[in-house]
Amino acid sequence: MRGFSLSFQLDPRHKEPLYRQIYQRVKQAIMAGQLKRGSRVPSVRALASELGVARATVENAYGLLMAEGFLQSRGQAGTVVSAPESLSSPEPAPVRKDAGRKPINPMLPSVSSLPFQLGLPALDAFPRAIWSRIVSRQIRHTGMNDLGHPPLAGTDVLRHAVARYLQLSRGFTCRPEQIFICGGYAPVLDLIIGSLLQPGDGVWLENPGYPVTQAFFRAAGAVAMPVNVDDEGMNVPQAVKQYPDARFAVVTPAHQSPTGVTMSLARRMALLDWAAQQQAWIIEDDYDSEFRYHGQPLPSLKSLDTQGRVIYAGTFSKVMFPALRCGYVVVPESLVEKIEAYCPLRICGTPPLVQSSIAEFIEQGHFYRHLKRMRQLYAERRGYLEQALTAQFPAEVLRVNQQVGGIQLSASLNTRLDDALIAKNAREQGLAVQALSDWQVERRERGEALRPNGLLMGFPNISSQEQAQGLVQRLERVISGFLK
């Protein structure tokens, strides 16, 4: 292959069949000169294993390329590029020195679905046929009144459906009027910050913690107050001692992001006591609590709140699929009027058609069945990745951290390795791993005791042990370059 890899991600949702996607990618590589005349392409078996598809799919793609003269079979010698040299080696265009130098922000979701991408549920396992029927039915029953301006706080039907779901699944009761539908997690933060925060307000942030949360509060003029995370979650006693007068705390108590630990009951009660005494607000980001592999999901922090200090944020992006652009926030009764007053200043990015379809998906029981299936599936797929990592890497190089749930896996690295450099190189090779050190609230230099050093990997779209092994082998090639 002369240094060129045919590893790429197929999109099962694309209108083009999988064999056509493979055909197009190989053809583009030949046309762009990445595959030279006479260079050998992977065998049908090897490429099918790498991409996680049937051999017949790759055979169909190769057959079409051979028919068009791009490839030629040489029997035991394999399949090679047969396109004319003039076609496979175009004159290189002049490149500006700064072209392609724009750094990748690893915290922003990728437009395409890259291997190990965080926050991406199992797209192949979503019941698309059921969803399509529901959306089609909603379209057929669209009335004249549905064509006007949508409700600023969200449709009543979805707010009622979410209220019933939270009572059954997350252990607390709320009125539909307390629920505000938003176009994802970022708009949830925008609604809360725009309604409640004053520049200069202090906010406790889990350290390490979700970079998007950090960015939003900093942009609004808040003072970021990093609170270390240990095996009991956010270290509340430390925060009370260092930053007693903060006005907000943002936590992921069910499955801390990114470490995966669960906040202990003692820490939860201490956090609630502090908020009640200081009249502060707790934002509970319950981003993936439903995906717990052993036992039932733990009750939410909101279910323990007797003083009305917890603002609960949930999302459908990680439970269903990100393209919905739909999240929600549940606010205490005392904040309903204030949040409603801010609603005209922001736009709910989720169309009413989508909201009504989600509500029907929930009410017909499809949502609960999907969750149950995904818990089992994610435990299986996490196992694929964990087994592959354990088999490929010695424990002194990379060690998988144990977690009870979630849709991302974290692994600790040898202190001689720099997780940020490894993640950067991996992204350049098409692997969307992230470095734990990039999730720090306060940047610490390599070697400092509290600096995290590890990798984060999404696994929901790893559908087989063979696929996991292929991806981990690619990651091993990146890491091995830093061990020499």
ZIWO-V538330 format. One record per backbone hydrogen bond with DSSP energy under -0.5 kcal/mol. NH is the residue of the N-H (numbers start at 0). CO is the residue of the C=O. Records with the same first field share a line. If there is no record, write none. Layout:
NH: CO + CO
This chain:
3: 0
11: 9
13: 10
20: 16
21: 17
22: 18
23: 19
24: 20
25: 21
26: 22
27: 23
28: 24
29: 25
30: 26
31: 27
32: 29
33: 28
34: 28
35: 33
37: 80
38: 35
40: 78
46: 42
47: 43
48: 44
49: 45
50: 46
51: 47
52: 47
56: 53
57: 53
58: 54
59: 55
60: 56
61: 57
62: 58
63: 59
64: 60
65: 61
66: 62
67: 63
68: 65
69: 64
70: 64
71: 79
73: 77
76: 73
77: 74
79: 71
80: 38
81: 69
82: 69
86: 83
87: 83
88: 84
98: 95
100: 97
105: 103
107: 104
113: 111
114: 429
116: 113
119: 116
120: 118
122: 120
124: 121
125: 122
127: 125
130: 126
131: 127
132: 128
133: 129
134: 130
135: 131
136: 132
137: 133
138: 134
139: 135
140: 136
141: 138
145: 142
146: 143
147: 144
153: 150
158: 154
159: 155
160: 156
161: 157
162: 158
163: 159
164: 160
165: 161
166: 162
167: 163
168: 164
169: 165
170: 165
171: 165
177: 174
178: 175
179: 328
180: 152
181: 326
183: 181
187: 183
188: 184
189: 185
190: 186
191: 187
192: 188
193: 189
194: 190
195: 191
196: 191 + 192
199: 220
200: 197
202: 222
203: 247
204: 224
205: 249
206: 226
207: 438
208: 438
212: 209
213: 209
214: 210
215: 211
216: 212
217: 213
218: 214
219: 215
220: 217
221: 216
222: 200
223: 221
224: 202
225: 223
226: 204
228: 206
229: 232
232: 229
234: 227
235: 233
238: 234
239: 235
240: 236
241: 237
242: 238
245: 242
246: 201
247: 201
248: 280
249: 203
250: 248 + 282
255: 260
257: 255
259: 255
262: 252
263: 231
267: 263
268: 264
269: 265
270: 266
271: 267
272: 268
273: 269
274: 270
275: 271
276: 272
277: 273
278: 274
279: 274
280: 246
281: 308
282: 248 + 280
283: 281 + 310
284: 250 + 282
285: 283 + 312
286: 284
290: 287
291: 289
292: 403
293: 403
294: 292
299: 169
302: 299
303: 300
304: 301
305: 303
310: 281
311: 309 + 329
312: 283
313: 327
315: 325
316: 325
319: 315
320: 315
323: 320
324: 321
326: 181
327: 313
328: 179
329: 311
330: 177 + 328
334: 331
335: 331 + 332
338: 334
339: 335
340: 336
341: 337 + 338
342: 338
343: 339
344: 341
345: 342
348: 346
350: 348
353: 350
354: 350
355: 351
356: 352
357: 353
358: 354
359: 355
360: 356
361: 357
362: 358
363: 359
364: 361
365: 360
366: 360
368: 364
369: 365
370: 366
371: 367
372: 368
373: 369
374: 370
375: 371
376: 372
377: 373
378: 374
379: 375
380: 376
381: 377
382: 378
383: 379
384: 380
385: 381
386: 382
387: 383
388: 384
389: 385
390: 386
391: 387
392: 388
396: 393
397: 393
398: 411
400: 409
405: 290
408: 456
410: 454
411: 398
412: 452
413: 396
416: 413
418: 416
421: 417
422: 418
423: 419
424: 420
425: 421
426: 422
427: 423
428: 424 + 425
429: 426
430: 425
431: 114 + 429
432: 430
433: 455
435: 453
437: 434
438: 435
439: 436
442: 440
447: 444
450: 447
451: 449
454: 410
455: 433
456: 408
457: 115
458: 406
459: 406
461: 458
462: 460
467: 463
468: 464
469: 465
470: 466
471: 467
472: 468
473: 469
474: 470
475: 471
476: 472
477: 473
478: 474
479: 475
480: 476 + 477
481: 478
482: 479
483: 479
